[in-house]
Amino acid sequence: MARMLSQLPLPLLPAGAAEIAPGVGFVTGVEGGLVAVHGLATFAWDAGDEAGRRLAAVQLVRLRAASQGQVAEAFGVDPATIWRWDQAAAAAGVAGLVPARRGPKGASKLTPGLAARIAGLDAAGQTLRQIAAATGVSTFTVRAALGRVRPDSQAPPAAGRGGAPDQRDGETAAAEEPLPVLPDPVPRDGERALARWGLLGEGAEPVFAAGARYPLAGLLLALPALEAAGLLESARQVYGRLRNGYYGLAATLLTLVFLALAGEPRAEGATRVPPAALGRVLGLDRAPEVKTIRRKLGELAAAGQAANLIMALARRHAAARPQVLGFLYVDGHARAYYGTRTVQKTHIARLKFPAPATVETWVTDAGGDPVFMVVAEPSESLAGELKRLLPQLRQVAGEGRRVTVCFDRGGWSPALFADITGAGFDLLTWRKGPAPDLPADEFTTITCTDDRGREHHYDLADATVTLTIHDGPRKGQAVSLRQVTRRVPAKAGGTRQIHALTSRTDLPAGEVCWRLTSRWREENYFRYARTHFALDALDSHAATPDDPGRLVPNPAKKTAAAQVRHAEILAAATQAQRDASLAALRNPAPGQPVTITNQMTNALDAPVEAAHRELEAAEDAAAAVPARIRLGEIAPDMVRLEAEVKQITHAIRMAAYNAETTLARALDGHYARAGDEAYALIREALTASGDICPGNGQLLIRLDPLTAPRRTQALAALCDQLNQAQACYPGTNLILRYDVKPHPGIA
C-alpha cells in the first residue's frame, strides 16, 4: 500500500472530475463521491458515508497519490484534520473514522409538556434563570422552548476591521430582524494555528458576530473614555509590539482594563469571568486566561519601560485636561506586605503601626484623579521624594507653567520649600511643629465657594512668616511664605489654630483652606482603588535582594536613646529625693533642734552624683552609636518586592479608573443622585448585557435596561454623549454607536 505508484497517468480524467494531483481526479455529487487514480475508479462512497469519505482521504495520502495538503484542499478540511484521520485509522481501523454523534446523546428533555410549562412560567413574569431552575433545564433550552433561538444559518454575518460585508446600517438591521441570542463566535481556528507556529503576526484582528444578550456588553461603554486616556496609544509608543501570537498588545491591555472595570482587576480574576463572554467584547473567540495574562505581563515587564508608560499617560492626561493641573496633590501610599519575606518596615497610617510594606508616591490632579506614581526609595521621607519628583512634575506640567504642589506635614522642610519655589512651582502645605497663636482680633469669617458649587465658611487670619533653613546646602538661608491661620473648635472646649503655608499671594484666603483640605480627594482615590481596583494587590511574587550597602536607621540608636531617657528619669528622681530630704532637714518640727553636717549633705548628694555620672555615660554611649549603618550589617536577607509588573498594572488600572470617572461625571445634570450614586450606576452599566450588531462601518451596542427606569434614562443620556465622540473600536475602523433598550413598562 505504501509503494509509490509507477504507472504512467492516463491522459483523461472522469467527466466532471477536479484534478487533485497529476492523474488523480475527484468527483462529488448528491449521491456521494468518487476518486479516480490514473483513470481507474479507486475509492467511492455514498452520500452520508462519512467514514468512507475519510478512508478515501487517508488512503490517497498513504498511496502518495497526492500530498496531505492537496487532499485536504480537495476534501475541504485542514491538513491537521487529515493527519488526525490517519492516526484514528491506524489506531482503530475504519471504526476510528466513524464520526461521533454531536450534541446530546440521549432523548431531548424538551417534551411538549415541559414546553407548555415553560411558556406558562414565562407568562407569569419569571426570568430565564428562574424558569431554568424550576424546570431543571438550561437557560438555552428555555430560550429554545420560547422560540428565542434561531438556526445558525439565519444568523447575520460578522464584521471586522473593514466593517460589515453588507451595506445595511447596523441599527436598521437590528430593527428589521431579530438577532440570535449568544451566537457562536466567528471561528478563529486558522489564526490560532498560525499563531502556534509564529506566523500570525502580533495578534488576531477583532471580528464581531451580530448577536443579542451578550454578557458584559456594557464594558464597551468605556472605550471612548479609554481612548481619551491614551492607554493603548501610549503603550504602543513605549513598547512597540509584543512577540507574534494570538493575543497582541491591544488585546492584552483591553483584557486587563475590562477585567478591572468588571470588578476583577487581578490576573486571577480571569478565572471568575467566562473567557467566551469576555472574548465577545474583545472581538475574539475567547479572552486570554490567567497563565497567558501573566506571561504577557512578564513580557512587558522584561522591557523595563513601566515608568515611561506611566509618564506617557501622565503627559496625555495633562494635554487632555490642562484645567485640572493647576493644583497637584502629592502623598505617599504604603502597600502592606503580608508574606514571609523580609521587607523594609514602614509606618502605615491606616493600621497605626509599622509593618512590612512598599511605599509609593502618588500625584493626583485637582479633582483627585491619579496622574502618575513612582515607587519610593525605602526609608525615604515625603520631603525627599518631593525633591526627587520635581523634574517629573515639570515634564507633566510643561515648561513655564507655575503649578501649585500640595502636600501634608510629611513634606515639611524649609529647604524643600526653597527647592520647590526655585524650580518654578508654588507650594501649599500645613505648618508643622509649635507655632505662636494669633490674636483673636485678627480673625475674620470668610465664605468660599468650591469647584462643585458648595459654600464653605472659615474663620481665618492672614500673615507672613519667615522660616530659617538649618541644614543642607541651603543652611543659613531663609524662605518667606504666606501663612493662613484657621480657627476651629477644640475637642476639649475653646478653640485651636491650624496654620497653612503657601507661596501663593494671589489666592483668596478661603480658597487656600479648601484647596488644602481637598487633599483628601487623593485619600478617597486610595480608598476607592483599594476596594475596586486592587490598589494594594501583590501582582507579582518575584523579589530582588535589597542593596546591602544602603544606609538605614541603626536600631542600636533607638536602644541607646532609651537608655539615655531612663538615665534622665533616674537622675531627676534622685534629685527630687535629695531636695525633699534636704528640705525636711532644714524645716524640722517646732522645738526639735537639728544640726546639718557636711557628712549628711554628702550622703544626700552621693546618689545624685552617681545618677548624673550614669546619665553622662549613657549620653556618651549614645553619641558613639552611628545613626545609620549599612543594611547588610543588620538584615542581609532583606528584599525588595518586584515593582515593574506592579507599575504596569497601576498604569492600566489608573486608565480604567479615569475612564470610569469620566463616565460618572458625564451623568451630572442627567441623574438626580449623581453625587451619591454615579459610580454605582456606572459599575452596573459596565456589567450590563446587550446586543452587538456590526454594520456599515459601525458597531452598534444596544444595552439592556438597568435595574430602575431612572437609571436607564440616565444611561440613555450617557450614550448620547458617547455617540458624539465618534470613537472607533481599537484595531478596527468600526465607529462605536450606543443605545439603550427601553425599560419594560416605560414608553
C-alpha positions in Angstrom: 0.0 0.0 0.0 2.8 2.4 0.8 4.7 1.8 -2.5 4.8 4.8 -4.8 2.6 4.4 -7.9 4.7 3.8 -11.0 2.0 3.5 -13.7 2.0 6.4 -16.1 -1.1 8.6 -15.8 -3.7 8.2 -18.4 -4.4 11.4 -20.4 -8.1 11.6 -19.4 -9.9 12.2 -16.1 -13.5 11.1 -15.5 -16.1 13.6 -16.7 -16.6 16.5 -14.3 -13.7 15.5 -12.1 -11.4 18.0 -10.5 -7.7 17.2 -10.6 -6.2 16.8 -7.1 -2.8 15.8 -8.3 -1.4 14.6 -11.7 -3.5 11.6 -12.6 -5.9 11.9 -9.6 -9.4 13.1 -10.1 -12.1 13.9 -7.6 -15.8 13.8 -8.3 -18.6 14.7 -5.7 -22.4 14.9 -6.1 -25.6 14.5 -4.2 -25.2 10.7 -4.3 -21.7 10.6 -2.9 -18.2 10.9 -4.2 -15.5 9.1 -6.3 -11.7 9.3 -6.6 -10.1 8.1 -9.8 -6.4 7.3 -9.9 -4.8 7.0 -13.3 -8.2 6.7 -14.9 -9.4 3.9 -12.6 -12.1 4.4 -10.1 -10.2 3.6 -6.9 -12.4 5.0 -4.0 -16.1 5.6 -3.8 -18.6 6.5 -1.0 -22.3 7.1 -0.8 -23.9 10.3 0.5 -23.8 10.3 4.3 -21.0 7.7 4.4 -18.6 10.0 6.3 -16.3 7.1 7.3 -15.9 6.0 3.7 -15.1 9.6 2.7 -12.5 9.9 5.4 -11.0 6.5 4.5 -10.5 7.6 0.9 -8.7 10.7 2.0 -6.4 8.7 4.3 -5.6 6.1 1.6 -4.8 8.8 -1.0 -2.1 10.1 1.3 -0.8 6.7 2.2 -0.6 5.7 -1.5 1.3 9.0 -2.1 -1.0 9.7 -4.9 -1.4 13.2 -3.6 0.1 15.2 -0.8 -1.6 15.8 2.5 -2.2 19.5 1.6 -3.7 18.6 -1.8 -6.0 16.1 -0.3 -7.0 18.5 2.5 -7.9 21.2 -0.1 -9.9 18.8 -2.2 -11.9 17.5 0.8 -12.4 20.9 2.3 -10.6 20.4 5.6 -7.3 21.4 7.3 -4.1 19.3 6.8 -4.2 18.7 10.5 -7.6 17.1 10.1 -6.2 14.6 7.5 -3.4 13.8 10.0 -5.9 13.1 12.8 -8.0 10.8 10.5 -4.8 8.9 9.6 -4.0 8.5 13.3 -7.5 7.3 14.1 -7.4 4.8 11.3 -4.1 3.5 12.4 -5.4 3.1 16.0 -8.9 1.6 15.4 -9.2 0.9 11.7 -12.2 2.1 9.8 -14.2 2.2 13.1 -12.0 5.0 14.2 -13.2 7.1 11.2 -16.8 6.9 12.1 -17.7 10.4 13.4 -19.1 10.6 16.9 -22.6 11.9 17.3 -22.7 15.6 18.1 -24.9 17.3 20.6 -27.0 15.5 23.3 -26.5 11.7 23.4 -30.0 11.0 24.8 -33.6 11.9 24.1 -34.5 15.6 24.2 -35.7 16.9 27.6 -37.8 19.5 25.8 -41.1 17.5 25.7 -44.4 19.2 24.7 -45.5 19.2 28.4 -42.3 20.8 29.5 -42.5 23.4 26.7 -46.0 24.3 27.9 -44.9 24.6 31.5 -42.0 26.9 30.4 -44.4 29.1 28.4 -46.7 29.4 31.5 -43.8 30.4 33.8 -42.7 33.0 31.2 -46.2 34.4 31.0 -46.1 34.7 34.8 -43.1 37.1 34.5 -40.3 34.8 35.7 -36.8 35.3 34.4 -35.0 32.8 32.2 -32.8 31.7 35.1 -35.8 31.2 37.4 -37.6 29.2 34.8 -34.5 27.0 34.2 -34.1 26.4 38.0 -37.8 25.5 38.3 -37.8 23.1 35.4 -34.4 21.6 35.7 -33.1 22.5 32.3 -30.6 25.1 31.0 -31.4 28.7 30.1 -30.6 27.8 26.4 -33.3 25.1 26.5 -35.7 27.7 28.0 -34.9 30.1 25.1 -35.4 27.4 22.6 -38.8 26.5 24.1 -39.8 30.1 23.9 -38.7 30.4 20.3 -35.9 32.9 21.0 -33.2 30.9 19.3 -32.9 30.5 15.5 -30.7 28.3 13.4 -27.1 29.5 12.7 -27.8 29.6 9.0 -30.1 32.6 9.6 -27.5 34.5 11.7 -26.3 37.8 10.2 -22.7 37.9 9.0 -19.8 39.2 11.1 -17.8 42.4 10.7 -14.2 43.1 11.5 -11.6 45.6 10.5 -13.3 46.7 7.3 -16.8 47.0 8.6 -19.9 44.9 7.6 -20.0 42.8 4.5 -23.4 44.2 3.5 -24.5 47.8 3.0 -27.2 48.0 5.7 -26.8 50.2 8.7 -26.3 48.3 12.0 -29.3 50.0 13.6 -31.6 49.3 10.7 -30.5 45.6 10.6 -31.1 45.3 14.3 -34.6 46.7 13.9 -35.6 44.7 10.8 -34.8 41.2 12.0 -34.2 39.6 15.4 -30.7 38.8 16.5 -29.6 35.4 17.5 -29.1 35.1 21.3 -25.4 34.4 22.1 -24.4 33.0 18.7 -21.1 31.1 18.4 -18.2 33.5 17.9 -16.5 33.7 14.5 -14.3 30.6 14.1 -10.6 31.5 14.6 -9.0 28.1 14.4 -6.9 29.0 11.4 -5.5 32.1 13.1 -4.8 30.1 16.3 -2.9 27.5 14.2 -0.8 30.2 12.6 -0.2 31.8 15.9 1.0 28.5 17.3 3.8 28.5 14.7 4.5 32.2 15.0 3.1 33.0 11.5 0.1 35.2 12.5 2.0 38.4 13.4 1.1 40.4 16.5 -2.4 39.4 17.5 -5.6 38.5 15.8 -7.8 41.2 14.5 -11.1 41.9 16.2 -14.1 40.4 14.4 -17.7 40.6 15.8 -20.7 38.4 15.2 -24.0 40.1 15.5 -26.0 38.8 18.5 -28.2 39.6 21.4 -27.9 39.4 25.1 -24.1 39.4 25.1 -22.9 39.4 28.7 -20.5 42.3 29.6 -21.5 44.2 26.5 -21.6 47.3 28.8 -17.8 47.2 29.1 -17.7 48.8 25.6 -19.1 52.0 27.1 -15.6 52.7 28.5 -13.8 52.7 25.1 -14.3 56.4 24.2 -13.1 57.4 27.7 -10.2 54.9 27.4 -9.3 56.4 24.0 -9.1 59.8 25.6 -6.9 58.4 28.4 -4.5 57.2 25.7 -3.5 53.9 27.3 -3.3 51.9 24.0 -1.6 54.7 22.1 0.9 55.3 24.9 1.7 51.6 25.3 2.3 51.3 21.6 4.7 54.2 21.7 6.6 52.8 24.7 6.6 49.1 24.0 6.1 49.0 20.2 4.7 45.5 19.9 4.6 42.1 21.6 6.0 38.9 20.2 4.0 37.2 17.5 1.0 35.5 19.0 -2.8 35.3 19.0 -3.2 38.0 21.7 -1.4 41.2 20.8 -0.7 44.3 22.9 -4.1 45.9 22.4 -6.0 42.7 23.2 -3.9 42.1 26.3 -4.4 45.7 27.6 -8.1 45.7 26.8 -8.5 42.4 28.7 -6.9 43.8 31.8 -8.9 47.1 31.5 -12.2 45.2 31.0 -11.4 42.8 34.0 -10.7 45.9 36.2 -14.0 47.5 35.1 -15.8 44.3 35.7 -14.7 44.1 39.3 -11.9 41.6 38.8 -8.7 43.7 38.4 -6.1 41.0 39.2 -5.0 38.4 36.6 -6.5 35.7 38.8 -9.9 37.4 38.3 -10.0 35.9 34.8 -10.9 32.6 36.4 -14.2 34.3 37.6 -15.1 35.8 34.2 -16.2 33.4 31.4 -13.5 33.6 28.7 -16.1 33.3 26.0 -18.1 36.2 27.4 -15.1 38.5 27.7 -13.9 37.3 24.3 -17.1 38.5 22.6 -16.4 42.1 23.6 -12.8 41.7 22.5 -13.9 40.6 19.1 -12.2 37.2 19.7 -13.5 33.7 20.2 -12.3 33.8 23.8 -10.3 36.0 26.1 -6.8 35.1 27.4 -6.8 33.3 30.7 -4.6 33.6 33.8 -1.5 31.9 32.5 -1.5 33.9 29.2 -2.1 37.2 31.1 0.8 36.6 33.4 3.0 35.6 30.5 2.1 38.8 28.6 2.7 40.9 31.8 6.1 39.3 32.2 7.0 40.1 28.6 6.1 43.7 29.1 8.0 43.8 32.5 11.1 42.4 30.8 11.3 45.6 28.7 11.7 47.7 31.9 9.6 50.5 30.5 6.8 50.7 33.1 7.9 54.1 34.4 8.0 55.5 30.8 4.4 54.2 30.3 3.2 55.9 33.4 4.8 59.2 32.4 3.4 58.9 28.8 -0.1 58.5 30.4 0.6 61.5 32.6 1.5 63.7 29.7 -1.6 62.5 27.8 -3.7 63.4 30.9 -2.1 66.8 31.1 -2.7 67.5 27.5 -6.4 66.4 27.6 -7.2 68.1 30.9 -4.9 71.1 31.4 -7.5 72.9 33.6 -7.1 70.4 36.4 -3.3 70.6 36.6 -3.2 74.0 38.4 -3.0 72.1 41.7 -1.2 68.8 42.1 -1.6 66.7 45.3 1.4 64.6 46.3 1.3 61.9 49.0 2.8 58.6 49.9 0.9 55.3 50.0 2.1 52.2 51.8 1.2 48.8 50.4 1.3 46.4 53.3 3.1 43.1 52.7 1.8 40.0 54.5 4.2 37.4 53.1 7.1 35.6 54.6 10.0 37.5 53.0 12.0 40.1 54.9 10.8 43.5 53.6 11.6 47.0 54.9 9.1 48.1 57.6 7.4 51.5 57.4 4.6 53.2 59.3 1.1 52.5 57.9 -1.3 55.3 58.8 -4.5 53.3 58.5 -3.1 50.5 60.6 -1.5 52.9 63.1 1.7 50.8 63.5 4.8 49.9 61.4 4.6 46.8 59.2 6.5 45.4 56.1 5.4 47.5 53.2 6.4 49.0 49.9 5.9 52.8 49.7 4.7 54.6 46.6 4.5 58.3 45.9 1.3 59.3 44.0 0.4 62.5 42.2 -3.2 63.4 41.6 -4.8 66.4 39.9 -7.2 69.0 41.4 -10.1 66.5 41.2 -8.2 63.7 42.9 -7.7 61.7 39.7 -4.4 59.9 39.5 -1.8 61.4 37.2 1.3 59.3 37.8 3.1 57.4 40.6 6.6 56.3 41.4 8.0 53.7 43.7 9.6 55.5 46.7 13.0 54.6 47.9 12.9 52.6 51.2 13.2 54.7 54.4 12.8 57.9 52.3 10.6 60.7 53.7 7.9 62.5 51.7 10.2 65.6 51.7 13.0 63.6 50.0 10.5 62.1 47.5 9.1 65.5 46.6 12.5 66.8 45.8 13.2 63.8 43.6 9.8 64.3 41.8 10.4 67.9 40.7 11.8 67.1 37.3 8.9 64.7 36.5 6.4 67.3 37.7 7.9 69.7 35.3 7.6 67.2 32.4 3.9 66.8 33.1 3.1 70.5 33.7 5.2 71.8 30.8 7.9 74.4 30.7 7.0 77.8 32.1 3.7 76.8 33.8 3.6 77.6 37.5 1.7 74.7 39.2 0.9 74.6 42.9 2.2 71.4 44.7 0.0 70.5 47.7 1.2 68.0 50.3 0.7 67.3 54.0 3.0 67.7 57.0 5.1 64.7 56.0 6.8 67.0 53.4 7.7 69.7 56.0 11.1 71.0 55.2 12.1 74.7 54.8 14.9 73.6 52.5 12.4 71.7 50.3 10.2 74.8 50.2 13.1 76.7 48.8 13.8 74.0 46.2 10.1 73.9 45.1 9.9 77.7 44.6 13.3 77.7 43.0 12.1 75.1 40.4 9.3 77.3 39.4 6.5 75.8 41.4 4.2 77.1 44.1 3.5 75.1 47.3 0.7 74.6 49.7 1.0 72.7 52.9 0.3 72.6 56.6 2.7 74.1 59.1 4.4 71.5 61.3 5.6 71.9 64.9 4.7 74.5 67.5 3.7 78.0 66.3 2.5 81.0 68.3 -1.3 81.6 68.2 -2.5 84.8 66.6 -4.6 87.3 68.5 -8.4 86.8 68.3 -9.0 90.3 66.7 -7.1 89.3 63.5 -9.6 86.6 62.5 -12.4 87.2 60.0 -15.2 84.9 58.9 -14.8 84.3 55.1 -17.2 82.5 52.8 -15.7 80.5 49.9 -17.4 78.5 47.0 -15.5 75.5 45.8 -15.3 74.0 42.3 -18.5 72.0 42.9 -20.6 74.9 43.9 -20.6 74.2 47.7 -20.1 77.1 50.2 -17.6 76.9 53.0 -17.3 79.2 55.9 -13.9 79.7 57.6 -12.6 81.8 60.5 -9.3 83.0 59.1 -6.3 85.2 59.7 -3.7 86.1 57.1 0.0 86.8 57.9 3.6 86.3 56.6 6.2 84.1 58.2 9.9 83.6 57.6 11.5 80.1 58.1 15.2 79.6 58.6 16.9 76.6 56.9 19.1 74.8 59.5 20.8 72.1 57.4 21.8 71.1 53.9 23.3 73.1 51.1 20.9 76.0 51.9 21.9 76.2 55.5 21.6 79.7 56.9 19.1 80.8 54.2 15.6 81.8 54.9 12.3 81.4 53.0 9.3 83.7 53.4 5.8 82.3 53.0 2.3 83.4 53.4 0.5 81.9 56.5 -3.3 81.5 56.5 -4.5 80.5 60.0 -7.8 78.9 60.6 -9.5 78.9 64.0 -11.6 75.8 64.7 -13.3 74.5 67.9 -11.2 72.3 70.1 -12.4 68.9 71.4 -11.7 69.9 75.0 -13.6 73.2 74.6 -12.4 76.6 73.4 -10.6 76.9 70.0 -7.4 75.9 68.4 -5.5 77.3 65.4 -4.3 75.5 62.3 -1.7 77.1 60.1 -1.4 76.7 56.3 1.6 77.8 54.4 1.7 78.8 50.7 3.8 80.7 48.3 0.7 81.9 46.5 -0.2 85.5 47.4 -2.9 85.8 44.7 -5.2 83.1 46.2 -8.1 84.2 48.4 -7.6 83.0 52.0 -10.8 80.9 51.8 -9.5 79.1 48.7 -6.2 78.4 50.4 -8.1 76.5 53.0 -10.5 74.5 50.8 -7.7 73.7 48.3 -5.6 72.2 51.1 -8.5 70.3 52.7 -9.3 68.9 49.2 -6.1 66.9 49.6 -8.4 64.3 51.0 -9.6 63.6 47.4 -6.4 61.8 47.0 -7.1 59.7 50.1 -10.5 59.0 48.7 -8.9 57.7 45.5 -6.7 55.4 47.6 -9.7 54.0 49.4 -11.8 53.5 46.3 -8.9 51.9 44.4 -8.2 49.5 47.2 -11.8 48.4 47.1 -12.5 48.2 43.4 -9.1 48.3 41.6 -6.8 46.1 43.8 -4.5 49.0 44.6 -2.6 47.0 47.2 -2.7 43.7 45.5 0.5 41.7 45.1 0.5 41.3 41.3 3.9 39.5 41.2 5.5 37.2 43.7 9.0 38.0 42.5 11.6 39.8 44.6 15.1 41.1 44.3 17.8 41.4 47.0 18.0 44.8 48.6 21.2 46.9 48.4 23.3 45.7 51.3 25.3 49.0 51.2 22.1 51.1 51.6 22.3 53.2 54.8 19.3 52.6 57.1 18.4 53.8 60.7 20.5 52.0 63.3 18.3 50.0 65.7 21.0 50.4 68.3 20.5 54.1 68.2 17.0 53.7 69.5 18.2 51.4 72.3 20.9 53.9 73.3 18.3 56.8 73.3 16.0 54.7 75.5 18.9 54.2 78.0 19.5 58.0 78.0 15.9 58.6 78.7 15.9 56.1 81.5 19.1 57.7 83.0 17.5 61.1 82.8 14.4 59.9 84.6 16.5 58.2 87.3 18.6 61.4 87.7 15.6 63.6 88.0 14.0 61.2 90.6 17.2 61.1 92.6 17.5 64.9 92.5 13.9 65.2 93.7 14.5 62.8 96.5 17.6 64.7 97.6 15.8 68.0 97.5 12.9 66.6 99.6 15.3 65.1 102.2 17.3 68.3 102.4 14.1 70.4 102.8 12.9 68.1 105.6 16.3 68.6 107.4 16.1 72.4 107.1 12.5 72.5 108.3 12.3 70.4 111.5 9.3 70.2 113.7 8.9 73.0 116.2 11.1 72.6 119.3 13.3 69.9 117.7 16.9 71.1 117.2 18.7 69.8 114.0 22.3 70.1 113.0 23.2 69.7 109.3 26.7 68.4 108.9 28.8 68.0 105.8 28.6 64.3 106.1 24.9 64.5 106.0 25.0 66.7 102.9 27.5 64.5 101.2 25.3 61.4 101.9 22.4 63.2 100.2 24.5 64.3 97.3 26.1 60.9 96.6 23.1 59.2 94.8 22.6 62.4 92.8 26.2 62.5 91.6 26.1 58.8 90.8 22.9 59.2 88.7 24.4 62.1 86.8 27.5 60.0 86.1 25.3 57.3 84.7 23.5 59.9 82.6 26.7 61.2 81.2 27.9 57.7 80.4 24.6 56.9 78.7 24.8 60.1 76.6 28.4 59.4 75.6 27.5 55.9 74.6 24.5 57.1 72.6 26.7 59.7 70.8 29.1 57.0 69.9 26.4 54.9 68.2 26.1 55.9 64.5 22.6 57.0 63.4 22.7 55.0 60.2 24.5 51.8 59.2 24.7 49.5 56.2 21.7 47.3 55.6 23.8 44.3 55.2 25.0 44.5 58.8 21.5 44.1 60.3 19.3 42.4 57.7 21.4 40.7 54.9 18.3 38.9 53.7 16.2 42.0 53.1 14.5 42.0 49.7 12.6 44.5 47.6 9.3 43.4 46.0 9.1 43.3 42.2 8.0 46.7 41.0 7.9 46.6 37.2 4.7 44.4 36.9 3.1 46.5 39.7 3.7 49.7 37.9 2.3 48.2 34.6 -0.9 47.2 36.5 -1.0 50.6 38.2 -0.9 52.3 34.7 -3.7 50.0 33.4 -5.9 50.5 36.5 -5.3 54.2 36.5 -6.6 54.4 33.0 -9.6 52.2 33.9 -10.4 54.4 36.9 -10.1 57.6 34.9 -12.4 56.1 32.2 -14.9 55.1 34.9 -14.6 58.6 36.5 -15.2 60.3 33.1 -18.4 58.3 32.6 -19.6 59.0 36.2 -19.0 62.8 35.8 -20.9 62.7 32.5 -24.0 61.9 34.4 -24.1 65.3 36.1 -27.3 67.0 35.1 -28.9 63.7 33.8 -29.2 61.8 37.1 -30.7 63.4 40.2 -28.5 61.4 42.6 -25.3 61.6 40.6 -23.4 63.0 43.5 -24.1 59.8 45.6 -24.8 57.0 43.1 -22.9 57.9 39.9 -20.1 55.4 40.3 -22.6 52.7 41.4 -24.7 53.3 38.3 -21.6 53.2 36.0 -20.5 49.9 37.6 -23.9 48.4 36.9 -23.9 49.7 33.3 -20.4 48.4 32.6 -21.5 44.8 33.6 -24.9 45.0 31.8 -25.7 42.7 28.9 -26.7 43.9 25.5 -26.8 43.4 21.7 -23.8 43.9 19.5 -24.6 44.5 15.9 -21.8 45.4 13.3 -22.9 47.0 10.1 -21.9 49.6 7.5 -18.7 50.7 9.3 -20.3 50.9 12.7 -20.5 48.8 15.8 -23.9 49.2 17.5 -24.0 48.4 21.2 -27.6 48.3 22.3 -27.7 47.7 26.1 -30.4 46.0 28.1 -32.3 48.3 30.6 -30.8 48.7 34.1 -32.5 47.9 37.4 -34.6 51.1 37.6 -36.2 53.4 34.9 -34.4 56.5 36.2 -31.1 54.6 35.8 -32.0 53.5 32.3 -32.9 57.1 31.3 -29.5 58.4 32.7 -27.7 55.7 30.7 -29.5 56.7 27.6 -28.3 60.3 28.1 -24.8 59.0 28.6 -25.0 57.0 25.4 -26.0 60.2 23.5 -22.8 61.9 24.8 -20.6 58.9 23.9 -22.0 58.9 20.3 -20.8 62.4 19.8 -17.2 61.2 20.4 -17.2 59.1 17.2 -14.7 56.7 18.8 -13.6 53.6 16.9 -13.1 50.1 18.4 -9.4 49.6 18.8 -7.7 47.9 15.9 -10.7 48.5 13.6 -12.5 51.2 11.6 -15.8 50.5 13.3 -17.3 53.6 14.8 -18.9 52.9 18.2 -22.6 53.6 18.5 -24.5 53.2 21.7 -28.2 52.8 22.5 -30.3 51.5 25.4 -33.4 49.4 25.1 -36.5 51.0 26.7 -37.2 49.9 30.2 -40.1 47.4 30.4 -43.4 49.2 31.0 -41.9 52.6 30.1 -42.9 54.1 26.7 
